[in-house]
Each structure stands twice: as C-alpha cells, then as structure tokens.
Amino acid sequence: MPNGAVPNAKWLEYIPQLDGITQEGLRIENGMARVSHDPGLGINWDWARLDRMAQPKTIKEGT
C-alpha cells in the first residue's frame, strides 16, 4: 500500500468530517499515512450513506 505523504512533509491534511461518509478512515502505520491502491485519490466513498444523507433539491419557478 502506498504512503499518503512524502516522508519529509511538515504536515498532512486530515478532514475528520470525511470519516462519516467514507468506508475507510485515514490509516497511520509506522508514522506514515497509508492510502488505498484503488484508482483515484484513495477515497472509498460510502455511496449508500451519501444517498441517505442527500437532501432533495427544490426548484423555484421563475428564478
């Protein structure tokens, strides 16, 4: 599994709000952030949870 940051990085952005809508949170192993081998940014969205949280959009006529 690849590292999520370069070894000499001074900081790593962590967004805890994403933990509730992803299937895996940030993993730290041996002091390094680990990301998935899956294509993309390494974020495995929880689509079922996102669908449950979605709010219907209201379209106003004449706007």
N, C-alpha and C positions, 0 to 999 in steps of 0.2 A: 504494500500500500504506500503511495507516495506521501511525502511530507506536505503540509499545508502552508509552510512558510520557509523562507530561506534561513539557514542556521544562524546568520548574523543579524537577523531582523531585530529592530528595537521594540517592536510592538506587533500585535496581531489583533485585528478587529474581531470581536465576538459579539454577536447580536442575540441575546438570550430570548428575545421575542420569537425567534425562528424555531426554538425548541418545540413549541406547541403546534407547529404546522409542518414539521418535517418528521420523517421516520427515524432519523438518527441525529443526535445532537453532536456537538463538537467533541472529538475524541483527542485526548492528550496521551501520548505514550512516550516514555523516556524523555519527557520535557519538550516534545515536539507535537504540533498539531498534525493530525492524520486525516487525509481525505480519501474518498472512495475512488476506485478505478473506473467507475461508471463515466460515460461521456458527459460533458458539460462542466459545470462549476463544482461538481461533487455534492450538490444538494439533492437529497432524495425527498421530494415534496410528498406530504400526506394528502393526496388529492381528495380522498373521502372526507377528511376533516375540513379541508378548504371548502368543499361543496356544502357541508353542513353549516359552515360559518358565513357563507355568501349571503349578502343582502340583495333582495330584488331591486332592480333599478326602476325608478319612476320617471316616465317621460311626460313632460307637461306640453300640452298643445300650444302652439303659437310662440314657442321660445326658440 
